[in-house]
Amino acid sequence: MVVDVEGGPCALRFTVLGPVAVWRDGERLDAGSPQQRALLAVLLLRGGRVASVTELIDAVWGDDPPATAVAALRTYASRLRKVLGPDAGIMVSDSGGYALNVDEESIDLGAAELLAGEAEAARRRGRTDRAHELLVQALGLWAGETLADVPGPYCAAQRARIEERRLALLESRLDLDLATGRHAQVVVELTALTATYPWRERLRELLMLALFRSNRQAEALAVYADTRRLLAEELGTDPSRELTELHQRILRADPGLAAPPGRRREMPGAGAQVRPEQLPADLSDITGRGDVAEELRGHLAAAGGQAVVVSAVSGAGGVGKTTVAVHVAHGVQSRFPDGQLYVDLQGAGPSPSEPEAVLGAFLRALGVPDSSLPCGVTERAALYRSALAGRRMLILLDNACDAAQVRPLLPGMPGCAALVTSRSRMTGLAGARLVDLDVMPPQDALALFTRITGVTDEAAADVVAACGFLPLAIRVAASRLAARRDWTVTDLARKLADERHRLRELRSGEVAVTATFELSYRQLSASQARAFRLLGLPEGPGICLDAAAAVLGANTADSRELLESLVDASLLQSPAPDRYQYHDLVRLYARTCAERDETPQQQDAARSRLLDFYLATTAHVHAIQRPGDTTLDHLQPTRWPGLSFDRPEPALQWLFTEAKALLACAGASAHGPALRHAVDLMLVAKDLVESGSDAQQYAQVNARLLVAAERADDAQALGRLFCPMVHLHLMAGRLAEAEHAAQAARRYQLRCSDPVLTAHALNESGILASVQRHYGEAEHYLLQALEAFRRYGNRNGSANALGNLSRLCLDTGRVAEAVSLAEQCLVALRAIGATLRLANGHYSLALALAQAGRADDALEQLAQALPIYQGHRHRVWEAMTFWRMAEVHLAAGRPTRAATLVEQALATAHGTGNRWVRANALSTLGRTLQSTRHHDRARVCWQEALAIYEELGSPEASDVRALLAG
């Protein structure tokens, strides 16, 4: 802050919210000895009032001042005057005493109070976000212990007063966190704070409310029980009236405790509120449908009443449901100020969108990060409804399959509305307004054609009649006419009339759409038509340019030109640069064309090239993530090349971007010679399991391939498929399923000579046996696995086997041997240039060091592992690392820090859907809470952990039973 000095500015700033110091222009000045700094602090905190020598001596030395106190005081004052500037007039003498003449804002404490005052004013005006921002700034001025390292009774008293003020500001900021929907975020902070300040009932009140709003009602009630017992035992008092009233409201699940309306409920890890605007563009040439549009607009305008508004438009394919729905949605957009969500549910195709995947996309659009997305339709739907609560949003669900697909995607609170389109009537949607959309009246169909083409020729009536009055067919026909300037409407009508088969197709339902597509298809060049046909063969939501080039057997430049020409012909969509997708009906038609116009050998060749591309590229990703892994030498050879990468980051980005497409390709390759390639693709795509984001689809495809491999009696394929299943079940804590898969992997390993299968079957079996606490069996398998990895030169595998053996040694009490093996593992991983797997080495060594009593060294190793897991999107291992950090801190007697870390573990595990990791974190959280005398909340955590362990059949259940019994 600036203080005038003889007409010139002198930038002086003082700090007391931490070390007592004085700064000039950003440079810290020497404020002298502790007693001299104590004098400075006393003068700063008196707000410019003069302090007598006697008062200052009492303040600095108390009841036992030295004999030279007066002289020493004058010396300190003289030195401070020199530090501050002898002519500045800042330090003044008056009647033998002293004072400091400084502005309030030049002292950090004064600046904090000014910010706090502004925050209170902003809150009174209803600007809660601004108030929160100001309080964050105010609290940020604290830099450690107030008045640090200065003696004297005055500073001791002031230190307590200022700390009380900090806590009051902190409680105000936390209150604003809850007022702005950040309840899930502050649970972590409040858990630690209530452990540090057990007597502050306001903190416990805030924690109870935050837990309740985070759907953790049992824990919220347990906080009250802990508080009541603590107050009774230590102070002989009862909880405050406010805390007791909150307890009663939570017991009856009072709706008034929900997050304030108009605020997005905070999801774990979520950032600022997002306003999605996903509606497709409204067509400028929409014609007719006025009565239907008006009916839908009137119904949707009723949103905000006592129930969620749902309108469902049904009709045949190509009848214009999407066009009408999008037009109506744009017309009511102003009534939904918090945004609009849109999805094509692909209900007309063979693979309708899964509600779980759609919910994931919606939650991301609402600001929920991947790390916070739960698995399973039920959990995602609950999170989705919470995210929409208090908001006015429109959800457009286009091309639905049936009511079962739609129900999880509907909002749950008034204020929101859903508009659904489907080929079938949504009679299963209770309370929905059902609107049937038929073909256009002849006059409207003709008006649409005329509006698009600008032509009023009499022959236009023949064209729209040939199109069956279907809007999609009319638009395609009109577009063809517009693209061929040398054609007349009569020419187009004659062409349609000549296609007797086409006319027959145009007369009924969905076949009319097929006939309309045929108009465009027959206009394509030979190369365009071939591309159109072949690109209908792959499964999956879309395809990248490089994968499309593989399907076509062409280079990327030629493929891009072909694909873009199909985009221009409105037969293909390009949602992003070098990414392509069909409308679902067009895809069906393209596939029909391929089956009709391509031989089975040509179709198989296209699918084989795509599978080769995915296998080769994923193998490259595997190699860059696991240097020293010779598994790639034992994969099926590929004839079509894949992409290569020079850095891990783009490799991993490709894998996660293309995950759904490559897994769909593998699932569609469960026959003939393609089976072995698909199995190898699953083997090298195992990172998708550990990330947690694509584990469910991976498991489904793996199960499908297992059926095919059993039918073919292919021992190698079966063994290689069962190995990742062991891993997948282990990551989820499903030990019975993991045991079945491990037994099968070992059984098939004995039937074939496959070094990859042998090593991985033994390694996964060893890990499983260790988790099951069958330690002798585990050591037998892991030693064999180590030898098997070494035999076929897999240095990455042998290094990780050392890490697994290290953990086994810990479980059997051989701590020194565990440390040695973990160190060998880390050295080996560094020697091969490992990146991702290096985190596993740090993790293994950390566990060994922690058990050896070297807590700080263990935390250092975990701190090195954490950013690697985060950078590689391995959310499960990220959660495990947070949990292990909490364990180390708890063992070292730092429960507050442990509580913070274990809450982070819970939030991260929530996003993966991994219930075993969640149970581990809950068990540790319970022990952390127990150590800080939050006994009832600890019991709630243990009860939930026990329920999960028992459901999974995990041996940890006995440990938690012992905790509950104790």
C-alpha positions, 0 to 999 in steps of 0.5 A, spaced: 500 500 500 502 507 498 503 512 504 505 519 502 512 521 504 513 528 503 509 529 497 512 522 494 509 515 494 513 510 498 510 503 497 510 500 504 506 493 506 505 490 513 504 483 515 501 480 521 497 474 518 503 470 519 510 472 520 510 480 522 514 483 517 514 490 513 515 490 505 517 496 501 516 495 493 515 487 494 522 487 498 522 484 505 526 489 510 529 487 516 524 488 522 529 486 527 529 481 533 523 478 536 522 483 541 523 489 536 518 485 531 513 484 537 513 492 538 512 493 531 506 488 531 503 492 537 503 498 534 500 496 528 494 493 531 493 499 535 490 502 529 494 509 530 493 510 537 499 512 541 501 507 546 505 509 552 512 506 554 509 502 560 503 499 556 509 497 551 513 494 556 507 490 558 505 488 551 512 486 550 515 483 556 509 482 561 510 482 568 517 480 568 520 486 564 528 486 564 531 492 568 533 495 561 526 495 558 525 502 557 532 503 554 531 497 550 524 499 548 527 506 545 532 502 541 527 498 538 523 504 536 529 508 533 531 502 529 524 501 526 524 508 525 530 507 520 527 501 517 521 505 515 524 511 513 526 517 518 523 522 514 516 519 512 512 521 519 510 513 519 512 512 526 511 518 531 513 519 538 507 523 542 508 524 550 513 519 551 509 514 547 509 511 540 504 510 534 504 508 527 501 512 522 499 507 516 493 506 512 488 500 514 489 497 507 497 497 508 496 492 513 494 485 511 489 484 517 486 491 515 486 489 508 482 482 510 477 486 514 475 490 508 474 484 503 470 481 509 466 487 509 465 488 501 463 480 502 458 481 507 455 487 503 455 483 496 451 477 500 446 482 502 445 484 495 444 477 493 451 476 489 453 470 493 458 468 488 461 475 488 461 474 496 464 468 496 470 470 491 471 476 496 472 471 502 476 467 498 481 473 497 481 475 504 482 468 507 488 468 502 492 473 506 493 468 512 500 465 511 501 461 517 500 462 524 498 469 526 504 473 529 508 468 528 515 468 532 513 474 536 513 474 544 509 477 549 502 477 552 499 482 548 501 478 541 499 472 544 492 475 546 491 478 539 493 471 536 487 468 539 483 473 537 485 474 530 485 466 529 478 466 532 476 472 526 479 467 521 475 461 523 469 466 523 471 468 516 472 461 514 465 459 516 462 464 512 466 462 506 463 455 507 456 457 508 457 460 501 460 454 498 453 451 501 449 456 498 452 456 491 452 448 491 459 446 492 457 441 498 460 435 495 467 439 495 467 442 502 465 435 505 473 434 504 475 440 508 470 440 513 471 433 515 479 435 516 476 442 520 472 438 525 477 434 527 482 440 528 477 444 531 472 439 535 468 444 539 466 449 534 459 447 533 458 451 527 463 447 523 459 441 525 453 444 523 456 445 516 458 438 515 452 435 517 448 439 511 454 438 506 453 430 507 446 431 507 446 434 500 451 429 498 446 424 499 450 421 505 444 422 510 447 416 515 454 420 516 450 427 517 446 424 523 452 420 525 456 427 526 450 429 530 451 423 535 458 424 535 458 431 537 452 430 542 457 425 546 463 429 545 460 435 548 456 431 554 463 427 556 468 433 555 463 439 557 457 437 560 453 440 555 448 439 550 448 441 542 446 448 540 439 449 538 441 450 531 445 443 531 439 440 534 434 443 529 438 441 523 439 434 526 431 433 526 430 436 519 435 431 516 431 425 520 425 427 516 429 429 510 426 436 510 426 438 502 428 445 505 435 443 506 436 441 499 441 446 495 438 453 493 433 453 487 437 456 481 443 453 483 447 447 480 448 442 485 455 441 486 458 434 483 465 431 486 470 435 482 465 439 478 467 446 476 463 452 474 456 452 472 456 450 465 450 452 460 450 447 455 446 449 448 446 443 444 440 444 439 442 442 432 441 448 427 433 450 426 432 449 418 430 456 415 425 452 410 421 448 415 414 448 412 407 446 415 406 442 421 404 449 424 398 445 428 403 440 431 408 445 433 403 450 436 401 444 440 408 442 442 410 449 444 404 450 449 405 443 452 413 445 453 411 452 456 407 449 462 414 447 464 415 449 471 409 447 474 408 441 479 410 436 474 416 435 469 413 436 462 414 430 457 412 431 450 413 425 445 413 425 438 412 419 434 411 417 427 415 413 421 422 414 419 423 420 415 416 423 417 420 429 419 420 428 427 427 431 428 425 437 424 419 439 428 422 437 434 428 442 433 424 447 430 419 447 436 425 447 441 428 453 438 421 456 439 421 455 446 428 456 448 427 463 452 423 459 457 429 454 459 435 459 460 439 454 463 440 451 457 438 445 452 441 438 452 440 434 445 442 427 443 440 422 437 439 415 441 440 411 435 433 408 436 432 406 429 439 402 428 441 395 430 445 398 436 441 404 440 445 408 445 445 405 452 442 410 457 449 409 461 453 412 455 448 418 454 448 420 461 455 420 461 455 425 455 449 429 459 453 430 465 460 432 462 456 437 458 453 439 465 460 440 468 461 434 471 468 431 469 470 424 467 473 423 474 467 424 477 462 420 473 459 413 476 458 407 473 451 404 472 445 407 469 442 408 476 447 412 479 448 416 473 441 417 473 441 420 480 447 424 479 443 427 472 437 429 476 441 432 482 445 436 476 438 438 473 435 440 480 433 447 481 435 449 473 430 450 467 433 446 462 430 443 455 432 436 454 431 433 446 431 426 446 431 424 438 430 418 435 428 413 441 428 406 441 423 405 446 420 408 453 425 404 457 431 407 453 428 414 455 426 413 462 433 414 465 434 420 461 428 424 464 429 430 469 426 429 476 424 436 478 419 441 475 422 447 471 425 442 466 422 439 460 423 433 455 421 433 448 422 425 445 422 423 438 421 416 436 418 411 431 414 408 436 409 411 440 411 412 447 405 409 451 410 407 456 412 414 459 407 415 464 404 422 463 407 424 457 403 428 451 403 423 445 403 427 438 403 422 432 406 425 426 404 423 419 406 424 412 405 431 410 399 434 407 400 434 399 399 442 399 405 442 405 409 437 401 409 441 395 410 448 399 416 445 402 419 442 395 418 449 392 421 453 398 427 449 397 428 449 390 425 455 388 421 452 383 413 452 382 413 447 376 407 443 375 411 437 375 413 438 382 407 435 385 409 429 381 415 429 385 413 430 392 407 424 390 413 420 388 416 421 395 410 419 399 410 426 402 415 424 406 419 430 408 426 427 408 425 424 401 422 431 399 429 434 402 433 429 398 430 430 392 430 437 392 437 437 394 439 433 388 435 438 383 439 444 386 445 440 385 444 439 378 442 445 375 442 442 368 436 438 370 428 441 370 423 438 375 420 434 369 427 431 369 427 429 376 419 427 376 421 422 370 427 419 373 423 417 379 417 415 375 422 410 371 424 407 378 418 402 378 422 399 384 423 405 387 416 407 387 414 401 390 418 402 396 416 409 396 409 407 398 410 404 405 413 406 411 421 406 412 422 403 405 420 410 403 426 413 406 430 407 403 428 409 396 430 416 397 437 414 399 437 410 393 436 417 389 443 419 392 446 413 392 445 412 384 448 419 383 455 417 386 461 415 382 464 408 382 469 410 388 464 414 392 459 409 391 464 404 394 466 408 399 459 409 401 457 402 402 464 400 405 463 405 411 456 402 413 460 396 415 463 398 421 460 398 428 460 404 433 458 411 433 463 414 428 470 413 425 476 417 424 479 418 417 485 414 418 480 408 420 476 410 414 482 409 410 483 402 412 476 400 411 477 403 404 484 400 403 486 407 401 491 413 403 488 418 407 488 424 402 484 420 397 479 417 403 478 424 405 476 427 398 471 421 398 468 422 405 468 430 404 464 429 397 459 424 401 458 430 406 457 434 401 452 429 398 448 429 405 449 422 405 455 423 411 456 427 417 462 430 419 461 432 427 469 434 427 475 435 423 477 428 420 471 424 424 465 422 420 458 418 422 452 416 418 445 418 420 442 411 423 438 410 417 443 412 412 448 407 415 442 401 415 441 403 407 449 403 406 450 396 409 444 394 405 448 396 399 454 393 401 451 386 402 448 387 395 453 390 391 460 387 395 461 380 395 462 377 402 470 376 401 470 384 399 466 385 405 470 381 410 477 384 407 474 391 409 472 389 416 479 385 416 483 392 414 479 396 420 481 390 425 488 390 423 488 398 423 486 398 430 490 392 432 496 395 429 495 402 432 493 400 439 499 395 439 503 402 438 500 405 444 501 399 448 509 399 446 510 406 448 506 405 454 510 399 456 517 399 453 521 393 454 514 389 453 515 383 448 508 381 448 508 385 441 512 379 438 507 374 439 501 378 436 497 376 430 501 379 424 497 385 421 497 387 413 494 394 414 499 399 418 497 403 424 498 409 427 505 410 430 506 415 436 513 419 438 510 421 445 505 417 450 500 423 451 498 423 443 498 415 444 493 415 450 489 420 447 488 416 441 486 410 445 481 413 449 478 417 443 477 411 439 475 406 445 468 405 443 470 404 436 475 399 437 472 395 442 465 395 437 470 393 432 473 387 436 466 385 438 464 384 431 470 380 429 468 374 433 468 369 427 473 366 423 480 368 422 478 375 425 477 372 432 485 371 434 486 379 431 480 381 436 483 377 442 490 380 441 486 387 440 483 386 447 490 384 450 493 390 448 487 395 450 487 393 457 489 400 459 481 401 458 480 397 464 484 400 469 482 407 467 475 405 469 472 409 463 471 404 458 471 398 463 464 396 462 464 396 454 471 392 455 467 387 459 461 386 454 466 385 448 471 380 452 465 376 454 462 376 447 469 373 444 469 368 449 463 365 447 466 365 440 472 362 442 469 357 446 465 355 440 471 354 436 475 351 441 481 355 441 485 354 447 490 360 446 484 365 444 480 363 451 486 363 455 488 370 453 481 373 454 480 370 461 487 373 463 484 380 462 478 378 465 481 376 472 484 383 472 478 386 470 474 382 476 480 384 481 480 391 479 472 391 481 473 387 487 469 381 484 474 375 487 469 369 486 469 371 478 476 373 478 477 366 481 473 363 476 477 366 470 484 365 473 482 357 473 480 358 466 486 362 464 491 356 467 487 351 464 487 353 457 495 355 458 496 348 459 493 346 453 498 351 448 505 353 448 504 361 449 509 364 453 505 371 453 499 367 456 503 363 461 506 369 464 500 373 464 496 367 467 501 366 472 501 373 474 494 374 475 493 368 479 499 370 484 495 377 485 489 374 486 491 369 491 495 374 494 488 378 495 485 372 497 490 371 503 493 365 500 500 367 501 503 360 499 499 359 493 501 367 491 508 366 492 508 359 488 505 363 482 508 369 482 515 366 482 513 362 476 510 368 473 517 372 474 521 366 471 516 366 465 516 373 463 524 373 463 524 367 459 520 370 453 524 377 454 519 381 457 523 386 462 516 390 463 513 384 465 518 381 470 519 388 473 512 388 475 512 381 477 518 384 482 513 389 485 507 384 486 512 379 490 514 385 494 507 386 496 506 379 498 512 379 502 509 385 506 503 381 507 507 375 510 511 380 514 518 380 510 519 387 510 526 388 509 525 383 503 519 387 500 523 394 500 529 390 497 524 387 491 520 394 490 527 397 489 529 392 484 522 393 481 523 401 480 531 400 478 528 395 472 523 400 470 527 406 470 532 402 466 527 400 460 525 407 460 518 406 463 513 411 464 506 409 466 509 403 469 514 407 473 508 409 477 507 402 479 514 401 482 513 408 486 507 405 489 510 398 491 516 401 494 511 406 498 508 400 501 514 397 503 517 403 506 511 405 510 511 398 513 518 399 515 516 405 519 519 410 513 513 414 513 516 421 509 519 416 504 513 412 503 509 419 502 515 421 497 514 415 493 506 416 492 507 423 491 511 421 485 506 416 483 500 420 483 501 425 477 503 419 473 497 416 474 493 422 473 496 424 467 495 417 464 487 417 466 488 411 471 483 413 475 482 407 479 490 407 481 489 415 482 484 413 488 488 407 490 494 412 491 490 417 495 487 412 499 495 409 501 497 416 502 491 417 507 493 410 510 501 413 511 498 419 514 494 416 519 499 411 521 504 417 522 498 420 527 496 425 522 488 424 522 486 431 519 491 430 513 489 423 512 481 425 512 482 430 507 486 425 502 481 419 504 475 424 502 479 425 495 480 417 494 472 417 495 471 422 490 476 419 485 473 412 486 466 415 485 468 416 478 470 410 476 464 406 479 470 401 483 466 399 489 472 395 492 476 401 492 470 405 495 470 400 501 477 401 502 477 408 503 471 408 507 474 403 512 480 408 512 475 414 513 472 410 519 479 409 522 480 416 521 474 419 524 475 414 530 481 417 532 478 424 532 473 421 536 467 421 531 465 415 533 458 414 530 460 417 523 466 412 523 461 406 524 457 409 519 463 408 514 465 401 516 457 399 515 457 401 508 464 398 507 462 392 510 456 391 506 460 392 499 466 387 502 460 382 503 457 383 497 464 382 493 466 376 497 472 380 499 477 378 505 477 385 508 470 384 511 473 380 517 477 386 518 471 391 518 467 386 522 473 387 528 473 394 527 465 394 528 466 389 534 471 394 537 
